[in-house]
Amino acid sequence: MPQFTYKARRRSGELVEGALEVNDRTAALTQIQRLGLFPVAVDAVRAGTVVTADGKVMAKSLDLMAFLPPALRAKLQEKRKPKMQELATFTNQMANLLQSGMPLTVALTSMTHLESKGIPYEVSRDLKQEVTSGRSLSDAMTLQPHIFSDLYVNMVKAGEQSGSLVPVLRRMAGHLQQFAEVQAKFKSALIYPLLVVVVGGCIIAFFMFFMMPKFMNIFQGFNVDLPLPTKMLISLTNFLLAYWWLLGFLALAAVILFKRFQSSEAGARKLDEMRLNMPVVGKVVKLNVYGQFARTLGTLLQNGVPVLTALKITEQVLPNRIIREAIAKTREAVTDGKTLAQPLAASKVFPQLMVDLVRIGEETGDVPGALNNIADTYESELQIGLRVMTQLIEPIMIILIALVVGFLLISILLPMFKLIGQIH
């Protein structure tokens, strides 16, 4: 199919450039107008050239990757997993193009020229090639598992089967956006405590390894009888200066042992159980997991994914093994003909509020709606829980740092007062 490069302006007057793969120049003008742009120039791309992601025309070069099998090519091109916000933007862009009336292959071609942070243009290019060769979009996405999760692929497949791909993509973008916001709140809640720890650690290190040796020389020169706190601090400083390598080795060994423990199934399960039962922090972890469970399962069911498949995908998505085990048992019970609420209640893992709302959803025939309401509830409570956790951690960290710094000051000031007394 012929390619056309174009220059156009947005309603704001901003000049944009890109390329389209359409039948003729008239079709190119139509597609540009559907994108909400005002065409300035449209030119056909000559044979023997290719168009880059920014719309520039270059001489065609041999693409050795094109000769590889799709699965191997996807593996070689594997990069970091995109952030949820980046994937949400990508999904919204695709939904916008399809809603404008573009055929899927043309929309994917346009996606290679749109700026999607974190998603290489090769992703859209490879999707377009697979769709052109006869694959469905969901099947093409399975070849790029580092970009598209099972949750994403199954929702797209449900949208294809029901003929509602655009609404499904919109809901998927909203789903990703909500999880991205939750992640951002988690990170922002930890920034201040981490900052306090880093600043406090720097102050302590400065006192112990820079200031304390200077004062030790002064005290030794005047033969001052040192108080107990000062002796303790001097002994600790000397030990750290002499055996820092041993402490570093022990810290490294502890990290390695922890990683090995964490990588074992029993160790990982124990850590997940501890996270759920920790004071203050455990409540935040539970709210996050409950909200993630309800949002994921509700979104899948809302888009027509069968309940057993939806439970399986949700089980794979959730990070906590205790919750995953409960979901696996729920899936087995549903397979045997039980309702969703019964095994959720029997697991003793999920709160009674969630079980009751799911039961009401089953009675009214709107389980997805009930699950989405549950997700809204727990996400709201999560925001409050994060605020409370931050408000508790901040003063605790400040008090601990203040105690350590106070001990350092006392250790230095007490012999200074003695020294001043001797001089008088």
N, C-alpha and C positions, 0 to 999 in steps of 0.2 A: 504493500500500500504506500502511496506517495507521502512524503513528509513535507511540511511547510513550516518555516520559521516566521515569527511575527513579532512586531513591536506594537504595544497598545498602552493605553492610559487607563488608570482607575478613575473612579468618580472624583477622587481627591486631586487628580492631576498627575499622580506618580506614574512614571514610565516603567513598564515591565516588558521583559522579553521571554520568549519561550518557543516551543515547537509542538506541532500536532501531527498525528498520523491519520489522515482522512483521504477521501476519494478525490476531492478536487478543491480548488481555491474557494468556491462558494461554500462548501461544507466547512472549510476552515474559518471563514468569516462568521458563519452561523455559530460554531462552537465557541469562538472568542466572545461573541455577544452573549452567549449563554453563561459564560463565566463572569458576566457583569463588567466587561472591559470594552473600551472603545478602540477599534483597530486603527493603527496608524500606517503600518506597512505589513504586507503578507507576501512572502517569497517562497517559491518552490525550491527544495533542496536537490541539487544535482546528483546524479548517479555517481557512485564512487566516493561519496562523502557521508559522514555521520554527524549527528547533532549531539553535543554534550549536554549535561544536566542543566547548564545555565543558558542553553539556547544557541551556543556558538557552533559554527560549522567547521569541521576539521576533516582532514583526509582520513579515509578509512584505514585502519590497521588490523592485522590478523588477530582475532580473539581466540586464543588457544582454549580458553575456558569453555567456549561454545561447543567444543568437540567432546567434552566430558559428559558422563551421565548426569542427569539432574541431581540425584541424591549426592554424588561425589562433589559436584560443583557447589551445592549448598553447604557441604561440610567444609570445603576449602575456603569458602567466603564467610564462614562463621566468624562473627565478631561479638562484641559485648552485647548482652541483652539490653534492649532499649528500656528507658525508664517508662513508667506507666503514663506520665504526662506526655511524653514523646509519642507513644503508641496511640494515645487518645487523640492527639492532634492529627496524626496520620489517618486514623479511622474517620475522623470528622471530614477531612479533606476528600477522602474517597466517597463518603456519603454525599457531600456537596456536588461532586462531579456527576455521580450517578443520578442524583435527583434533578440535575439540570437537563437530563435526557440523553446523556452520552452513553453509547454502548460500552460494555465492560472493558473491551480491549482498548478502546480510545481513551477511556478514563484512566486506565493503568498507564498508557503512554503519557498522558498528561501528568500523571503522578511522578514520573521520572524527572519532570522539569519544575515541579513545585518544591519549595524548600521545606523539608521535614527534618528537623533537628533530631539526630540520633538514629535515623532510619536511612541507610545508604540508598541512593537511587537505583542501585543494582537490584534491590528487593522488588521494586515495582517492575523493573525491566524483566526479571526472571518470572514474576507472576504473569506478566503479559505473554511471554513466550510459551509458558505452560498452558495458559488458557487458549491461546491461538492454536496450539497443537491438539486441543480437544479435551483437556482436563477441566473440571469445575474449579471455581475459585478456591473452595475449601480444600480440595485435593492438592491444588498447587501450593497452598499455604502449609500443608503437612511436610513439604520438602524443606521448609525453613523453620524448624522447631525453635531455633534460637531467637526468632522474632515473634512467632505466633504460637501461643500455648494451646493445649488441648481445649481449654475453655473457649478461646477465641475461635478456633477452627470449628468446634461443634456448634457454636452460635451462628457462624456464617453458613454452615451446612443446613441448619434449621431454617435460616432465612431464605436460602436457595430453594429448599423443598416447599416452603410455604408461599414463595413468590413475594416475600416482603423483605428483601435484602437491605434496602435503604433504612427502614425503621429499625431493623436489627442492628445495623452498623451504628445508628444514632444511640440506641440503648447501650451498645457495647462501649461507645465512646464515653457516655455518661458513667457507666460502671467503672471504667478505668480512671476517669477524672475523680470520682469519689474516693477511690483507693489511693490515688496520688495525693489528695488533700489530707487523708488520714496519715499517710507516711510523712508528709511535710510537718504536720502537727507534732508527731512523735519526735522528729528531729529538732524542731524548734524548742520543744520542752526540755531537751537535754543540753542545749547549747549553753545556757547560763551556768548550770552546775559544772559542766566540763570546764568552762572558762574559769570558774572559781578554783577548781582543782589545779589547773595549769598555773594560774597566777600564784596560788598559795604554794605550790611545789617549787616554783622558781624562787620565791622569797625565802623559803626554808633552805633550799640548796645554797643560795647566796650567803645566808648567815653562817651555815655550817662549814662551807668549804672556802669562803673568802674572808669573811669578817672574823670568824672564830680563831683561825691560826694567828692573825695579827694580835688579837687580844691575849692569846696564850703567851706570846712572846713578851708582852708588856707585863703580865702577871708574874711570869718567871723572873723577869729582870728585877722586880721589886720584892720578890720572895713573899707574895701574899698567900695567906692560908685560904685556900679556895673552899667555898661552901659546897654542899652535896650536889645541888642541881648543876653547878658548873663542872664538877668532877664527872658527873654522869654524861653531860654533853661532850666534854673533852674525850672521854672514853669512846663514846659513840662515834664522834668525828674521826678519831684515830683508827677505829675499827673499819669504818667505811673507806677511809683513804688507803688503808693497807690491804683490805680484802674486797675491794669493789669488783675485782674479776671473779671472785668466788660467788659473790651475790649475783653477778650477771649470769654466771653459769647456772646457779640454782634457779634463777628466774626463767632462763631459757628451758631448763629441764622441766620446770613446772608447766610452762606453756605447751611443751611437746606432750607431756603426760595428759594435760587437760584436753588437747586436741585429739589424742588417741582415745581417751575416754568418751569425748563428744562424738567421735566417728563410729563408735560401737553402738549397736542397736540398744543394748541395755543402758548404756551411759546416756545416750541421747534421750531415751524415754524418761530416765530419772531427772535429767535437767529440765525437760518439758514439764514434768510433774512439779518440780520445785518452782518453776516460773509461775505456775497457776496458783501455788499456795503461799507465795511470798507476801508479806504484809505490804499494803498500799500498792506496790508495783503489781502484785498478782491480780488485783481487781482491774487494773488498767489492761493487763494482758488478756484477761477473760473477756472484758468488754470488746476488745479489738477482735478476738477470735470469734466470739458470738456474732458480732456484726458482719465479719467477713463471711462466715458460714451462711448466714441468712441472706446476705446480698448476692453471693455467688449462686446459691441454689435457687433463689427467687428469680434471678435474671435468666438462668438457664431454663427453668420451667416456663417462665413468661414467654420465651421465644420458641416454645414447642419441643424442647429437648425431652425425651422420655425420662421418667423419674429415676430409673435405675442408672441410666447413663449420667444424668445430672448429679446423682449422689457419688458416683465413681469419680467424676471430674472434680467435684467439690472436695472429696477426700484427698485427691492429689494436690490440689491448690493450697490447702491449709497447712501451715508450718508445724503445728503442735501435734505430736504423736498421740497424746491422750485423746484429743478430739477426733483425730483420724480413726483411731480404733473404734470409738463410739459410732462414727459414721459408717464404718465397715459393717459393724453389727446391725446397724439400722438398715443398711442395704440388704443384708441377708434376710432380715425379718420381713422387709417389704417384698422381697422375692417370694417368700413363703405365704404372702397374701395379707400381711398385717398392714394397718394404716401407718402413716409416717409418724404420728404423734405417739403411738404406743411404744415403739423401740426407743424413741428419744427420751421418753419418761423413764423407761427401764434402765437406761444407761447411767442414770444418776450424775451425769456430767453437765447436761444442759439445764438451765434454770426453769422453774415451774412456769414463769411468765411466757417463755418461748413455747413450751409444750402446750399451754392453754391456747395461745394464739394460733398455733398450727392446727390444733384440734378444731377450733372455730372455723379456720380457713377450709378444712376438709368438709365440715358440715355445710358450709355455704358454697362450696365448690370454687373457692378462690384462694388456693394455697399460695400461688405466687404473690398475690396482693398482701396476704398475711405475712409472708416472709419479708417482703419489702418494708412493711410497717415495722416489723421487728428490727430490721436493719437500721431504719431511721431512728428508732428508740435507742438502740445501743450505741449508735454513732453519736447521738446527742449526749448520752451519758459518758461516752468516752472523752468528749471534749471537757466535760466537768472533771472527770477523773484525772485527765492530764494536768489540768490547772491545779487540782488539789495536790497531786504528786509533786509538781514543780514547787508549789508553795511550801511543802514539807521538806523537800530535799534542800532547797536553797538555804534556809536558816541552819539546818543541821550541818551542811558543809561549811558555812561561814563560822559556826561555833567551833567546829573541829579545827579549822585553820587558825582561828583566833587563839585557841588553847595552845596549839603547837608554837605559834609565833610568840605568845605570852611567855611560855616556858623558855624560849630562846632569849627573850629580852631579860627575864629574871636571871638567867644563868650568866649573862654578861654584866648586868647592872649591879648585882649583889657584890661581886669582887671589886667593882669600880668604887662602890661606896666604902668598902673596907680600905681600899688604897687611898682614897681621899682622907679617911679618918686617920690613917697612919701618917700622912704628910702633915696634918694639923697637929 
